[in-house]
Structure formats: structure tokens, C-alpha cells
Amino acid sequence: MSATTLPGAASAEKKTTAKSHVLRSLGERYGLVLLLGAVYVFFSVLPASAPAFPTMANLQAVLGNIAVVSVLGIAAIFPLVGGHFDFSVAATSLVSSITCAALLSDHHAPLAVGVAGGLLAGLAVGLVNATLVAALRLNAFIVTIGTATLLPGIVQWYTGGVGITRDIAQPLRDLGSGTWLGLPQVIWPVAVVIATCWFVLGQTAVGRRLHAVGSNPAAARLVGISVTRVSFLAFVISGGLAGIAGVLLTARNGGGLVNSGVDLLFPALAAVFLGGTAIDPGRYNVLGTVVGALFVALSVSGLTLAGAADWVPNVFNGVALVVAVAISTLLARRRGQTGAEGT
Amino acid sequence: MNAGAPGPDDVVLHVEDVRKSYGAVSVLKGVSLTLRPGRIHALAGGNGSGKSTLIKVLAGIEHADAGTLRGQGRPETDLAGFTAAAADRAGLRFVHQDLGLVLDMTVAENFALSRGFPTRLGSVSWSRLYRSTAAKLERFDLSVHPGAKVASLRPADRTMVAIARALADDEPGQVLVLDEPTASLPHHEVDVLLEALARGAAAGQAILYVSHRLAEVLSLAHWVTVLRDGVVAESRSTADLDQLRLAELIAGRSVEALYPARAAAPSQDRSSARPTVQVRGLCAGPLREVSLEAHAGEIVGVAGLLGSGRSTLLRSLFGAVSPRSGSILIEGRPLPASVRAAMRAGVALVPEDRHGDALFGDFSIVRNTTIATLRRHARWSWLRSSSERAATQSAIDDFKIKISAPGQAITRLSGGNQQKVVVARWLQRAPRVLLLDEPTQGVDVMARADIYQRLRTVAAHGTAVLVASSDVEELAHLCDRVVVLRAGRVTAHLRGAEVAIPAIVKHSYADQEAS
């Protein structure tokens, strides 16, 4: 159209947003990272926690603790991006951990078989979820609560409530508690998982299609995306990642503990939702999830070292989660806000 | 047209010198409007004309920088600081495109939602509610039972119920403001609504009518005010105005033709060539034994009323609907009932429901543009954003899409620009067959001209274009041939000089005998 028809309102919006936009989006992207830095400085300076908090030993402990939670969070992201909740990731990691430990301990399998068994157990649960949700189109919210309830029950039956800690291969124990290049060994495979998932979800056509399915399944179908196949894949990947988390859990615990893993569900989801406020605000994203997990772990460590009462970390986590969800929802809502049509 | 011919002193509402700026840019630069009883006053203008902003100011959603409003027998109000409650006090009654009716409730319950439930001894008095609602409906000649669920009403009646509810408090000097009331109505329902509005105006109701649809503006309104770049470009009677002239007023320049010229030499030489699309005896959804052909280089219209099977036909050609019987050949090859297969065969579909079926609301413009062509932007499975941006930028340039940044959320664009993005998404695939279902619904007149131009260019480059539309005028002016559907059957193949509004309408409504 000719220049005379250039919309005044549109260019007005352009000017006002262009200026504030850069600052605001920087603030949105790195707000949580800055907050993380602030928490670090605060507990490093606070007299009560200053002696122990900024030490290498404490940082190694914090990193070791976030390893499993981060992987579980990332496992939950894949279905979430595609528009489905997955509450079964933590229970899946428990099954995987027990499978790995049982193979090594009860069946004296070689380490590689134990690890492979743990991963396959995770993939199997993922396949079941995928079949129920993607192929049979059942409600993911309910199905995964179902699997999350069922799996610990099976573990209880198999183990009789007793953890499996004998004969766990030493290299696996080292992975859980040793260090390499000054960092906990367990961080290195987690870093590989983070990098891979960041790439798949954010930089590939598969990741883009999963986002499209989560955004508008009807439109996704009409641009040639197989909604069933993409959702199926998301749950299988989720199961596989939960399997990795399970093996790492066995390494960290030096065996399969019957109650471990399941209590990581809410911290993992908290990291995911906190992460939705950072890096790619308003969307679930891998790097944000890691920052979220780190934020919670550092805060809890600081509070504990500062001598806060037992209930304080719980209250802190709860508040952080609700605030994070509020922020990320508002961001997503503003992003999706309809611009004035025909102003 | 000016039937009531009210005297000059008869003013229901006078809006004077409205000004509004966003930052340094003025959107409204002194707009005035005068509404009179019994007159339907249309407000027209393209994107960015200030039309929507003016309506928002009057509704109290946006605050004007300056301006006054004076209603009949009411004190003058300053529009700076005007609120929704003040708009209500000034007698303004809005019915927006989204009617604000609860579909699962009855008509009477919907009335009570805004006016309160009459009670007796603390419990709802249904008989009183039904009686009062019935009385209000009667005033609008609405033969709707107060106990009927809104969901069971035809679309035009729903709009009328919303209007009756808006005007239910019966105050003198009310002004009814209708914002695109026909945008989501099927063609035959539009006429029902327009007739009802004309009756309301004849009874003395003042109406401010906002619409993209020029034909409606001309047939319904007595007076039209055209906004352009924030000023009143023209305010005049519609009596001696035609569609071309009105389009020119809105665009602010001579529209040689809103529609591009038709293809030079249609049909004759093509009858020998193999058609790009061949449909034989197709039965799917409401479609019964539909057969048609489309050749490269032509724009074929698909006309018909709601439920005639227009959309089903297009969706079948896109593999999104499985036919019960019949065959679809694309360039001589049978088309399997799969969207992916259709895309591989070079078919593209711009669906009717832009928000429900085409747009990814939380994607940027870039991601919405490249979603159907992801593979070509990937190297070693890494999506290169530079490549995506370049493709989007060239689509933006080709298509004159107005945006502030390619990374902008798609939802921030106007309807016309959103539709351009959806069309551009498919043009990147250089489709052999381009299917468009209601391509200009909710699209302003200038963006519409851009889209028509683009379709003609695409056809000239060897694509077969099929356009399904309830806008008969669009089909008559844009298409080389028109296929008319009625209740799932083809009632006419119009070509050449037969492609005209009367013929399309006649065959759309035609009885069984036609074939």
C-alpha cells in the first residue's frame, strides 16, 4: 500500500515498544540469573552462612544435588512443551534406579547391563505413557498420575521395602560421589544431557514441531505435522531421560533406595516452572530449568547453613514456585495478547 | 435511503474533536461524529485509520487526550478520563463481535446476567423474568422463546438477542454501537440481521455501525463517516455512493480496481491440457457426487451457502477429510487422504478459521511463516535462524506485511496482516494447488487488495487456485470460473460472462431442479 496508509497506531506502538522492549526483554530473560547471583552473594556475605556457603565443598554438594533434579525437570519439559503434563517422571526414575541396582546386585550383571537395564526401564514406562496419551488420546494429567502411583507400588512389591545396596559396581559409586576436574563426576553426563536437550528442543525441526503441537494442535495437523507421532516421541524421550535420572540416582545413593526419586517430583517441576520465567520467558525451556534447579538448591543450601529452621526451605520453595508460575503465566499472557485489530 | 429524514437539530449524540496519541504519533487528530435518531451511521476505514481507537475511546477502554461527547438531554462530558460506566450513562450500548452471551444458558438467563434476576420472597421469579424478556424480544420482532438455550438459536438471532439485551433498559437517547456484527455470520444470516437492524432504525433507533464489508455499509447505512490517518476523510450520505468510490475513500487513492484483471485467455486452449486438479464423484461429509476440475493458471471460486460443503471440499483436496467414495487426482495422480501426502503433491490450504486452524498464537511472525518449510532451513538438523529470517523478510517485502519486527508475536498483527502471513507460509512451498477457505474474512479492504493481487500473480505462475467464499462479490470479481454448491451437490459451473453475482446467488439458493 502507499505510504499514506501507513498505520499511525502501528508505528506509535513500534516506537514505544522498541525503546523499552530491549531493556524489558533483557530483564525478563536474565532476571532469574541475576536473582541467582544475588542469592549467592547474599549467603556469601551473611555472617551465619559465610564460613561454609561459598566453599568448594558446598558448591560441589549443591551441584551434585541438582544433577538428578535437573534431568527430571528436563524429562518433564518434553511433554509439557507438547501440551501435556507428565507427573510420572520421578516414579519412572525410581523404577529405573531399582532396575539398575537389582540387575547389579541381585543378578550380578555387568555394569553396562545394569545401566542399560535402567535406561530401558525408563524407556518402557515412556512407551506405556506414550501409547496411552498419544495413541489412545487419554488425558495425560490423569494417566501420568496413574503411572506415578502404580510404579512405586510395584517397586514396593519387588523389593519388599528394602533398599538394594549390595554389590553396586565401584565405577557407578564413583560417578555418584567422586569428582573430576574439580566438579562432581555426575555433573558431566548431566551437562551432556542438558546440551543435547537444549539442541533438540530449541534448535531442531523436531523441537519446533513439538512446540507447534503444544501451541495449536489443529493448526499443527494442517501444516503436515503428525500430532500423534510428535506427542508419542515426547513421552518416549521423557521416559528415556527419567531412565537416565534413575541410573544417576543409583550412582548418587550407591544403590536403589525404595523411597528415593519420588520425592524429587515437586522440586523438578518447581525447577521447570521457575525456568519458564528465564532465558526464553513464558516458555518451558532447558536452560531455564537448570537455572531454576540451581536457584532452589543454592537457596536451600544457604538457608540451611544460616541455621534456618527445618520448615523454612519448604516455605521458601513453595513461595518461589507460586511466584514463578505467576510471572511466567503473565508473561505468556502478554506475549499472546491480541494486538488491536484494525486500529 | 434517507427515509426518516430527521431535522438537523435532532441529534442523539455528538462527539467533538477527539484526539489521541500514542507517544509521538497521533492516531486520532480531531475526529467529530454526529448521530441522529433513526439513522444508521457507518464508520469505515482501513487498518491504522483510527477506527478501532475511536470505538475504544467511546467504550471507555482507551482514554482520549482531548474531545467531548454530548448526548441528547445530557450534559457535555470530557472524553479524557471517560470510563465504561460513563459511556453507559451517556446512552452508548455496545455489541461487540463476541456477543458476550453464555451459550449454555437460556435467553432469559442471559438477559438476567446483565440486568439481575427478578425475585419473589428471595427466590428467582422465573415467570416474571420470562414475561419481561419476552416483552423486550417482541420489540425487536424476535420470535425466540425466552426459555430457549442461546446455543439452539441461529447465529443472526443470537446477535439480535445480544442487541435486545443491550437496549433492554429502554432509556431515551440510546445509541447502539455495533462492532463488526456480521464478521462471523454466514451469508444468508447476514441478510436476516441487516433487515432487523433496518427495522430498528425505522423505529427511531440511532445506530453506529462499524464494518469492513463495503456492500453492507452501502445497503444498510444512511450515512457513512470514513476515517483515514486519524482524520475524517469524508462524512456523507450513502445515497449516491458506490462500492468503488467508497473503497477509494477508505484507501485514500484511486483504486484502479480492488480486484486484479482476470487471466487473459481462459478455458478454450486448456480443455486439452491435463487439469491440475480433477475431482470425480466425490462423496465426503455433506458432499455428494461432486466433480470438478481446476487448471494451472486459473482462479476457481467455490460458492455456496453455509453447510453446502465448501469447506469440506477444500479439506478433502488437502487430504484432511477422508472421502467415502470418489477420486481426487492431483496432476493425474490419486491423492491419498493424508495432509502430508497432499503437501508432498504440492497442495496447500489456507483454512477458514485463522485462529483455530492456522495461527500458532505463541509463535513469532518468523516461526509462523516457516513452520511448513522447516526442512529447508535446517543444516545438519540445526535450524538456522538467519535462513528463517531471510525467508520471512522476503515474504514480508513481497506481501507488504506491516510489522514492527519479525520476532514480534503473531497475535499483535491485525487480521489482514495475520492472513498475509498464513498465505505467505504456503507460498514458500510454491504450491501446485493453492486452496483458500474464506481468505478475506476479517481482513480490511487494503490488505484484501494485496491478497487478491498476490493470488492472481501466483496463478499466473502456474498454480491452480481454489477460493471458497461466502462473499459473492469477491467470487464474482476475483475468479475466472465459479463452481456453485448447494446442499453438497454442484448446481452450476459458471464461466466467462456467467461469473456474476446474480448467477452465483441464484444457483446457491436454487431448488433441486437445477443441475
Interface residues (C-beta under 8 A of the other chain):
Chain A: M1 S2 T4 T5 L6 P7 G8 A9 A10 S11 A12 E13 K14 K15 T16 T17 A18 F199 Q203 T204 A205 V206 R208 R209 H211 A212 S215 N216 A218 A219 A220 R221 L222 V223 G224 S226 G282 R283 A332 R335 G336 Q337 T338 G339 A340 E341 G342 T343
Chain B: S21 Y22 G23 A24 V25 S26 V27 G45 G46 N47 G48 S49 G50 K51 S52 T53 K56 H212 R228 D229 G230 A251 G252 R253 F318 A320 V339 R340 M343 L349 P351 G356 D357 A358 L359 F360 G361 D362 F363 R367 I371 A372 L374 R375 A378 S381 W382 L383 K400 K402 S404 A405 A409 T411 R412 L413 S414 G415 G416 R425 G442 D444 M446 D450
